[in-house]
Amino acid sequence: MPSSHPPEPSGGTVNLALVQMRCSTAKNENLEKALNRIAQAAEAGANIVCLSELFAGQYPCQSEDHCHFDQAEPIPGPTSQALEEAARKHGIVVVGSLFERRAPGLYHNTAVVFDTDGSTAGVYRKMHIPDDPLYYEKFYFTPGDQGFPSFPTRFGRIAVGVCWDQWFPEAARLFALSGAQILVYPTAIGWLPDEKEQFGVSQHDAWRTMMRSHAIANGLFVAAINRTGAEGQLDFWGASFVADPNGNLLAEAEHDAEETLIVECNLDQIDVVRTHWPFLRDRRIDAYEGLSRRFLD
């Protein structure tokens, strides 16, 4: 289990890779593609490689179908072990998002961080579970029960939220307070066909703005790794990106193309930004008790 006391943060520059890809119905094809893209990113100098949410298959939650539970695996299991071996082989950190079968009848939307020697740096189970049209995740996933940790790796301290988690400032703050330097969000977000024309631009801009705000408010690097392409009734909008601790976009993928972004992140920037924008210093931790209540009525 990760330590509750963050070590002295790492410094220097690391290369963060985001693998934006289309996903087919064939798990083996998706895994092979992901492993190839991981290898290519490592060869191009990546230190940390992140995959999108539930990359091993098409997004299963557009309907409530018990057959989809057959896609789940234990951890460790075949997919996680393949990512573990890729991390060890290439000497990189790998972040993968998996449909986890924790026990009979108990399933999670889970992200695993593998360190450069293939060891498991940490496991995060998605905390916020949506139930919206074509995103019927409450049918499949139990909310996580481990809080909002971050995990020390050879290339910095990494926190992982998953998709719907990225909309909650409380979660981003807790990831930061656990010592995270890089906060990554494996994502599967797209447009509903009858909404895209009227609301598509606004929805995408809100998504990007929300995570840029996390970067600014917490003084850390934030990355979103989305899938792309049409699956069922969803048009996944891609546009994976990395924001620096000032909220600047360092790189952004296209909406409709498979891409691997490799982005240089100077971890020393975190201390500089937090010193000049001392939000953590000036927090009134004595006055926020209302945040633990559902509503102040």
Backbone torsions as a table, in degrees:
resi	resn	phi	psi	omega
1	MET	NA	145.3	180.0
2	PRO	-66.7	150.0	178.0
3	SER	-67.2	145.7	176.2
4	SER	-81.1	-7.0	180.0
5	HIS	-115.1	107.2	-177.6
6	PRO	-60.2	137.7	175.8
7	PRO	-73.3	172.7	174.4
8	GLU	-54.8	127.6	-174.4
9	PRO	-64.4	147.7	175.4
10	SER	-72.5	156.1	175.9
11	GLY	-124.9	-171.8	178.6
12	GLY	85.8	-172.5	-174.1
13	THR	-104.0	134.7	173.8
14	VAL	-126.9	151.8	178.3
15	ASN	-103.3	117.3	-176.1
16	LEU	-103.4	125.2	-178.8
17	ALA	-111.1	134.5	175.7
18	LEU	-114.6	122.9	-178.3
19	VAL	-99.2	103.8	176.6
20	GLN	-98.0	118.2	-174.6
21	MET	-142.2	160.7	170.5
22	ARG	-84.7	149.2	-178.4
23	CYS	-122.0	133.4	178.3
24	SER	-97.1	-176.6	177.5
25	THR	-82.4	-5.9	-176.4
26	ALA	-98.7	110.5	-176.8
27	LYS	-59.2	-42.8	-178.4
28	ASN	-61.4	-39.4	178.6
29	GLU	-65.0	-43.1	179.9
30	ASN	-65.2	-42.9	179.7
31	LEU	-64.7	-43.9	179.1
32	GLU	-61.0	-43.0	178.3
33	LYS	-61.3	-45.4	-179.6
34	ALA	-61.8	-42.8	179.9
35	LEU	-64.9	-38.0	177.1
36	ASN	-65.2	-42.2	-179.6
37	ARG	-68.2	-35.4	175.0
38	ILE	-61.8	-46.2	179.8
39	ALA	-61.6	-43.1	179.5
40	GLN	-64.3	-40.2	178.9
41	ALA	-65.4	-42.1	178.6
42	ALA	-62.4	-42.0	178.8
43	GLU	-63.1	-31.1	-179.7
44	ALA	-84.3	1.7	173.7
45	GLY	107.1	7.7	179.7
46	ALA	-68.4	140.7	173.8
47	ASN	-100.4	-31.8	-180.0
48	ILE	-129.5	129.9	179.5
49	VAL	-123.8	128.9	-175.9
50	CYS	-120.3	135.9	178.3
51	LEU	-104.5	162.4	-178.2
52	SER	-78.7	172.5	-177.0
53	GLU	-62.6	129.5	174.5
54	LEU	50.4	47.6	-171.9
55	PHE	-64.2	-20.6	-172.6
56	ALA	-74.9	-8.4	179.0
57	GLY	-152.8	176.9	171.0
58	GLN	-71.2	153.6	-176.0
59	TYR	-59.4	119.7	-168.2
60	PRO	-87.4	-6.1	-165.1
61	CYS	-98.8	19.0	177.5
62	GLN	-74.4	-14.2	176.0
63	SER	-145.6	166.6	176.1
64	GLU	-99.3	100.3	-172.2
65	ASP	-136.7	115.3	-178.1
66	HIS	-60.2	-23.4	179.7
67	CYS	-61.9	-27.1	-177.2
68	HIS	-68.3	-19.4	177.9
69	PHE	-64.5	-19.0	177.5
70	ASP	-65.7	-17.6	179.4
71	GLN	-75.5	-17.9	-173.5
72	ALA	-73.2	153.1	178.5
73	GLU	-135.0	154.1	168.9
74	PRO	-72.5	164.5	172.7
75	ILE	-124.0	115.4	4.6
76	PRO	-73.4	151.9	178.2
77	GLY	-158.5	-176.0	-172.9
78	PRO	-56.4	-44.5	-176.8
79	THR	-71.9	-46.1	-179.9
80	SER	-64.4	-35.8	179.3
81	GLN	-68.3	-32.9	176.0
82	ALA	-66.2	-39.9	177.0
83	LEU	-68.0	-39.3	176.6
84	GLU	-58.1	-45.3	-179.9
85	GLU	-67.1	-36.5	177.6
86	ALA	-63.7	-41.8	178.2
87	ALA	-61.3	-44.9	-179.2
88	ARG	-66.6	-44.4	-176.5
89	LYS	-61.3	-42.9	-174.0
90	HIS	-97.2	-5.7	179.9
91	GLY	65.5	40.7	-178.1
92	ILE	-128.5	168.1	171.2
93	VAL	-91.3	134.8	179.0
94	VAL	-123.9	132.3	175.8
95	VAL	-114.1	119.0	-178.8
96	GLY	-126.0	145.2	-178.4
97	SER	-111.4	127.9	-169.1
98	LEU	-134.1	151.5	171.0
99	PHE	-85.9	102.1	-170.8
100	GLU	-95.0	130.8	167.8
101	ARG	-98.2	99.1	-175.9
102	ARG	-78.7	-38.2	179.2
103	ALA	-161.0	166.6	177.7
104	PRO	-53.9	122.6	179.3
105	GLY	79.0	5.2	-177.4
106	LEU	-126.8	112.7	-173.5
107	TYR	-127.6	147.8	178.7
108	HIS	-134.6	157.1	168.1
109	ASN	-97.0	104.2	-161.5
110	THR	-123.7	139.0	173.6
111	ALA	-113.1	139.9	179.2
112	VAL	-122.8	137.2	176.9
113	VAL	-110.2	119.8	178.1
114	PHE	-105.5	131.1	179.5
115	ASP	-82.1	178.2	-170.4
116	THR	-66.5	-19.2	177.1
117	ASP	-95.7	6.9	-179.7
118	GLY	87.9	-4.8	178.5
119	SER	-72.3	156.3	178.7
120	THR	-83.6	111.1	178.0
121	ALA	-74.8	-32.7	179.5
122	GLY	-178.4	160.3	177.7
123	VAL	-127.5	131.2	177.7
124	TYR	-124.7	130.3	177.1
125	ARG	-107.3	126.5	-174.6
126	LYS	-49.6	128.1	-174.7
127	MET	-90.4	-41.8	-177.5
128	HIS	-97.9	118.4	-173.9
129	ILE	-112.9	116.2	-177.0
130	PRO	-79.9	161.5	171.5
131	ASP	-145.2	85.5	-175.8
132	ASP	-132.1	166.9	177.0
133	PRO	-53.1	124.0	-179.9
134	LEU	71.3	3.1	174.6
135	TYR	-128.3	64.6	-174.2
136	TYR	-89.1	61.1	-172.0
137	GLU	-76.3	-25.2	-179.9
138	LYS	-63.7	-23.1	175.7
139	PHE	-67.0	-30.4	-171.6
140	TYR	-103.9	-39.3	-163.9
141	PHE	-115.7	134.8	169.5
142	THR	-84.3	137.5	177.7
143	PRO	-60.7	149.8	178.1
144	GLY	-62.7	160.6	-176.7
145	ASP	-132.3	25.2	-176.3
146	GLN	-119.4	7.5	179.8
147	GLY	75.8	-149.0	-173.0
148	PHE	-127.0	71.6	-175.5
149	PRO	-84.9	169.4	165.9
150	SER	-127.3	163.5	-168.9
151	PHE	-130.1	128.2	176.8
152	PRO	-72.7	133.9	175.0
153	THR	-133.1	173.1	178.6
154	ARG	-59.8	-28.4	-175.3
155	PHE	-112.9	35.3	174.9
156	GLY	113.0	171.1	-177.7
157	ARG	-94.0	123.4	-170.0
158	ILE	-117.3	135.6	169.0
159	ALA	-114.9	150.2	-179.7
160	VAL	-130.0	119.3	164.1
161	GLY	-105.2	164.9	-178.0
162	VAL	-126.5	116.2	171.1
163	CYS	45.2	-98.7	-174.8
164	TRP	-56.7	-26.1	175.0
165	ASP	-56.9	-27.0	-170.5
166	GLN	-72.2	-9.3	-178.7
167	TRP	-91.5	-2.3	-170.9
168	PHE	-110.3	110.9	-178.9
169	PRO	-64.7	-28.1	178.8
170	GLU	-62.3	-40.9	-179.6
171	ALA	-66.5	-45.4	179.3
172	ALA	-59.2	-40.7	179.0
173	ARG	-63.0	-43.8	-179.1
174	LEU	-67.3	-36.8	173.3
175	PHE	-58.9	-44.5	179.9
176	ALA	-63.6	-42.6	-178.5
177	LEU	-67.4	-20.6	175.9
178	SER	-81.0	-2.5	175.6
179	GLY	106.8	6.7	-176.5
180	ALA	-60.8	137.4	170.9
181	GLN	-102.9	-32.9	177.0
182	ILE	-126.8	124.4	178.3
183	LEU	-111.5	115.5	-176.8
184	VAL	-112.2	143.2	-179.1
185	TYR	-124.5	91.8	167.8
186	PRO	-58.2	133.6	-165.5
187	THR	-139.2	147.8	167.9
188	ALA	-136.7	87.0	-177.2
189	ILE	-129.7	138.0	-177.7
190	GLY	-154.7	-176.9	-177.9
191	TRP	-94.6	140.9	166.6
192	LEU	-80.1	137.4	-172.6
193	PRO	-54.3	-39.5	-175.3
194	ASP	-82.8	-0.1	178.9
195	GLU	-112.3	-19.5	-169.0
196	LYS	-59.0	-46.9	-174.6
197	GLU	-62.9	-42.9	-175.5
198	GLN	-84.2	-39.2	-170.6
199	PHE	-115.5	-5.2	-170.3
200	GLY	-57.1	-48.2	-178.5
201	VAL	-63.3	-44.2	-179.2
202	SER	-64.3	-41.8	-179.6
203	GLN	-63.5	-45.5	179.0
204	HIS	-63.3	-41.9	-179.1
205	ASP	-65.2	-37.9	177.6
206	ALA	-63.5	-41.7	179.0
207	TRP	-59.9	-49.4	-179.1
208	ARG	-67.3	-41.8	-179.3
209	THR	-63.2	-39.1	-178.7
210	MET	-59.7	-44.6	-177.1
211	MET	-77.4	-31.6	172.3
212	ARG	-61.6	-37.0	178.6
213	SER	-66.0	-35.6	175.7
214	HIS	-62.1	-41.3	179.6
215	ALA	-60.9	-44.5	-178.5
216	ILE	-68.5	-50.8	-173.6
217	ALA	-65.2	-25.1	-175.8
218	ASN	-114.1	-5.2	177.0
219	GLY	60.8	51.0	177.9
220	LEU	-144.8	173.4	176.2
221	PHE	-84.3	137.3	179.0
222	VAL	-126.3	133.3	178.9
223	ALA	-130.3	137.4	173.7
224	ALA	-117.7	127.4	-177.4
225	ILE	-117.0	103.9	-175.9
226	ASN	-103.4	160.4	169.6
227	ARG	-89.7	170.2	178.8
228	THR	-135.5	163.1	179.0
229	GLY	99.2	166.4	-179.7
230	ALA	-91.1	134.5	174.6
231	GLU	-137.5	118.9	-178.6
232	GLY	56.8	-122.6	-178.7
233	GLN	-97.1	4.9	-177.6
234	LEU	-107.6	140.0	175.2
235	ASP	-111.8	96.0	-176.3
236	PHE	-68.9	132.9	-167.1
237	TRP	-94.7	7.5	175.6
238	GLY	56.4	-127.2	175.0
239	ALA	58.7	33.8	174.7
240	SER	-55.7	148.2	-176.2
241	PHE	-156.0	166.5	172.8
242	VAL	-127.5	132.7	174.0
243	ALA	-115.3	142.5	178.9
244	ASP	-87.2	177.3	-176.2
245	PRO	-64.1	-12.0	172.0
246	ASN	-93.1	1.7	-179.2
247	GLY	85.1	3.0	179.2
248	ASN	-71.9	138.4	174.7
249	LEU	-76.9	116.5	178.7
250	LEU	-83.8	-30.2	178.1
251	ALA	-165.9	150.9	179.5
252	GLU	-148.5	134.5	179.6
253	ALA	-82.2	167.1	175.0
254	GLU	-72.4	163.6	178.9
255	HIS	-70.0	-39.7	-164.7
256	ASP	-122.4	26.8	-179.0
257	ALA	-129.8	147.8	170.2
258	GLU	-75.9	130.5	-178.6
259	GLU	-147.2	156.7	166.3
260	THR	-121.8	112.9	175.0
261	LEU	-86.7	134.2	171.6
262	ILE	-120.5	117.3	-167.6
263	VAL	-125.2	128.1	177.7
264	GLU	-79.2	126.8	179.2
265	CYS	-122.1	118.1	178.1
266	ASN	-91.0	103.1	-174.8
267	LEU	-65.8	-21.3	176.5
268	ASP	-66.1	-19.0	179.4
269	GLN	-64.7	-27.0	-177.0
270	ILE	-59.7	-48.0	-179.0
271	ASP	-65.6	-39.5	179.7
272	VAL	-62.2	-47.7	-178.0
273	VAL	-66.0	-43.5	-178.6
274	ARG	-68.3	-26.0	176.2
275	THR	-72.1	-37.7	-179.1
276	HIS	-85.1	-29.2	174.3
277	TRP	-119.2	80.8	-168.0
278	PRO	-83.0	60.2	-179.8
279	PHE	-64.3	-38.5	-179.7
280	LEU	-67.7	-35.5	177.8
281	ARG	-64.3	-40.8	-169.4
282	ASP	-96.3	6.4	176.4
283	ARG	-62.3	136.7	177.5
284	ARG	-93.7	77.6	-174.8
285	ILE	-67.1	-13.1	177.3
286	ASP	-83.5	-5.2	-170.1
287	ALA	-124.3	9.8	-173.7
288	TYR	-107.1	20.6	-175.2
289	GLU	-61.2	-24.9	179.9
290	GLY	-64.6	-19.5	-179.5
291	LEU	-65.7	-18.9	179.5
292	SER	-87.3	2.2	177.8
293	ARG	-104.6	151.3	-178.7
294	ARG	-65.2	-40.8	-179.1
295	PHE	-161.0	146.7	-177.7
296	LEU	-95.2	78.1	179.1
297	ASP	-114.4	NA	NA
